[in-house]
Amino acid sequence: MSYLVKLVMGLIGTALLVTFVGGLSHSISTGFAGFWGGFPFMVIAILVCGMAIYDYWDECVRKK
């Protein structure tokens, strides 16, 4: 796969994942669970999104 295709497809996939997990975290925190009920999930979601962004950078952006 060419560098440009890998860069664009990785960015689209990572953006979709971060958007979905962020929206899910927001929905849980503002819904029935409240802020403190959704706080543990929010922390986990932030860590997962950070790992996904690092993996995108490591696989697609960084030249080896």
C-alpha positions in Angstrom: 0.0 0.0 0.0 1.3 3.4 -0.8 2.3 5.9 1.9 -0.5 8.4 1.0 -3.2 5.7 1.0 -2.0 4.4 4.3 -1.9 7.9 5.7 -5.5 8.8 4.6 -7.2 5.5 5.4 -5.5 5.4 8.9 -6.6 8.9 9.6 -10.2 8.2 8.6 -10.3 5.0 10.7 -8.7 6.6 13.7 -11.0 9.6 13.5 -14.1 7.4 13.3 -12.9 5.4 16.3 -12.1 8.5 18.4 -15.5 10.1 17.4 -17.4 7.0 18.3 -15.7 6.4 21.7 -15.9 10.1 22.6 -19.6 10.3 21.8 -20.2 7.1 23.8 -18.4 8.6 26.7 -20.2 11.8 26.5 -23.6 10.0 26.3 -22.8 7.9 29.4 -21.6 10.9 31.4 -24.6 13.2 30.6 -27.2 10.5 30.8 -28.5 8.4 33.7 -25.1 7.6 35.1 -24.1 11.2 35.6 -20.6 12.6 35.6 -19.2 10.6 38.5 -20.9 7.4 37.2 -19.4 7.9 33.8 -16.0 9.1 35.0 -14.3 5.6 35.0 -15.5 5.0 31.5 -14.3 8.5 30.5 -10.8 7.8 31.8 -10.7 4.4 30.0 -12.0 6.1 26.8 -9.3 8.7 26.9 -6.6 6.1 27.4 -7.9 4.0 24.5 -8.1 7.0 22.2 -4.6 8.0 23.1 -3.4 4.5 22.3 -5.2 4.5 19.0 -3.7 7.9 18.0 -0.2 6.6 19.0 -0.7 3.4 16.9 -1.8 5.5 13.9 1.3 7.7 14.3 3.6 4.6 14.7 2.1 2.7 11.8 1.3 5.4 9.2 3.1 8.6 9.9 6.5 7.7 11.3 8.9 6.7 8.6 10.9 3.5 9.5 
